[in-house]
């Protein structure tokens, strides 16, 4: 499980961060934005609860924490 998650979490995070950084122009987009954030936080919570947090600091994720910080900083501004 760790190996698969380790390969998927970086590209997934990049995609979600890019999606959430785009401007919101309507109510439907705001709702989708909020649901995406909720689902992503739930994913991160499940990873931690499953004790797979090593994927956050593996050698494959050298730039990953910066993208994660961007996600949380941008979500605080909205």
Secondary structure, DSSP 8 states (H G I E B T S, - for coil): -HHHHHHHHHHHHHHHHHHHHS---SHHHHHHHHHHHHHHHHHHHHHHHTT-GGGGSSGGGTTHHHHHHHHHHHHHH-
